Every structure is written in structure tokens, then in C-alpha cells.
Amino acid sequence: MLAKPPRLQKGDRVAAVSLSWGGPAVLPGRYEAGRKQLEEAFGVEVVEMPHTLADPTTLAAHPGARADDLHRALSDPAIAGVVTTSGGDDSIRILPHLELGVIAENPKVLLGYSDTTITQMAFLRAGVTSFYGPAMMAGFAESGGLHGYLTAGVTRMLFEPEPTLVWPENDAGWTVEFQDRADPAHQSRARQLQPSTPWRWHGGTTTEGISVVGCLEVLDWLRGTEWWPSLDGRVLMLETSEEAPPPEALTRFLRILGLTGELQALAGIVLGRPGGSALPLDRHVSYDEAVLGVVRAEHGLDLPVVTNVDFGHTDPIWTVPQGIPVRLDPEARQITFLDTAVS
């Protein structure tokens, strides 16, 4: 059983931490929009750590400073949680500097996605839950204001936890429309939404397992290291980044899991709606086919597979907890979180 951080409450101080790319220094307007919208929507106060606003060159040169910022936020009793500022591809370099004891002894909400997969796997290793959801500059900084689906996910997971929660589908539309975030004129213009499309269920029987959530490309970097999570009895929730890796990347990832026996040990697979503004909609089903080609055709496994789900690199997204029991029910077409991930 993992340790659960205290739930967030109105009036809490929440640390913004740059664990990867120094986005706030490059796009200060975008960062401020995210900060303002987070504070106004949830009644919290955002505070920066010493290197939160540092330029990308400084952050790239000092991965230990990024880890120290996380340690400082976790150790400060006046800070209730941590929200990452942005993604990137450099969080893996903070791992040698992380102190698992600090994470374990100071369980607090950690919220972010994409490259934050790295740090969330460290939280799992330290025995603490975390949350795959919006970041300061992506999600909370949504142009034209926050989506109701995102707000509901953060509220119901972090502020008003429910002992059993059926993950609702997003019926208000979704988007991957590209905007130049450096142009402040775009911040007030809501992006165009695509009509909502339902989650796709691909057979299997009702199962339960512990959630492991991450970005496909980032999680793959950890293979063969001590930071790779246990997949035994897990519900593996994967999503692909805005770089839109081809379906073949997903095929290869799953084939390796089949070779190690980890695929056969899974309780189920949940796949996020593919990211990438240049990816044609008619290509989305190719990712379903990639999963089923390995799981069903190559290995003959009957585990439940759900695709086109609302988390990851499309907007709006739900906030998904790491390390808690989840039920996949293909007949009822429901994903149910069977416990809270905060206390």
C-alpha cells in the first residue's frame, strides 16, 4: 500500500517546480496565465522555488538544482503540493540527485504529465502516490480559460476525493490545435474543439489492478533501470506525446513487454487519445490496431483494452492517480478508481 499525500484545500500554497525544460523563462506570459488560472479556479497560492524561473541553459547545466527544488518543496511544511511547470526531455537527469527518503517522509501531491512520468516513477519507487494531469503551462494555461472537464478532474481527485469514482468520459469536445504560445494574442482565444468521440472498448473480461500511468516515449527511457515500475497485476495507462510517434513505436514497446513476460502479467491496458496536431484523425485507430496486434494476435491475451481515453497530450484531460486500484469493466464500459490517492 502506497502512502497518500493529504488532499489539497482552498488556501493551500502549491509549489511550481521546473523539473525539465525552463519554459517559464522562455514563455513568461504563458506561465503567468497558468499560474493565474490555477489560483483563481482552485483558491490556492502558487509559489516558486529558487530555480523555477531559471533559464533553460541554467536548468540544463544543473539537474541537481532541479532535484533540490523538489526536495525543498516537499520538505517545507508550508507547501501542500507540487505542480510541474512544463514537460521536456530532461527529467531523467535529475534521478541520480533525487533522495527517495525525502519523498517517502514528506508525501505531498505531485501533479504533471509527459516528462513528469520520470519523477512519478520515482514517487512509485519511494512508495508514494502521485497524479498524471495538467501542468502549469499546459492544461492550467489553456487559452481562453480552463475546460470544465479538467477542472472536474483536479477537483474530484485532489480536493474532494471520492472513495469510489467512475472515470467520466469527456463529452464537451477535445483539441490538439496548435497555437504559438509566444504570441500573447492567442492566450485569450479558445482553441477549436473537435466533437467528442467515445472511448473504444476492445473485449476482455472485468479485471482489477494497480494503476501505472505514463507517456510512452518517456516511460521507455527507464527500461532496464531501477526506476522501471513493476507491471505485475498493473493496469498500464499509456499515452503518446505531441511528437506523435508512429503506431509502430507502440507495437515495439509492447513486443518487448511480451518478451519479458510483463505483458502477460498486466491486468489491462488503457490508451490515451493520440497526441499531435499534425496527426490525421483517421490515423488514431492505427494505435488501437497496434495494441491489439500484439495483445490479441501475437499473444492471445484476453485482458481488457480501452483506447481513445481522455488523458495525456490532448485537451482537456482528466487527472489520473498513480498507484491505486482500478477496475476495468468492458461490459459496463466503465473505468472505476477503487480508492482515493489522497488522504
Disulfide bonds with the S-S distance in Angstrom:
none
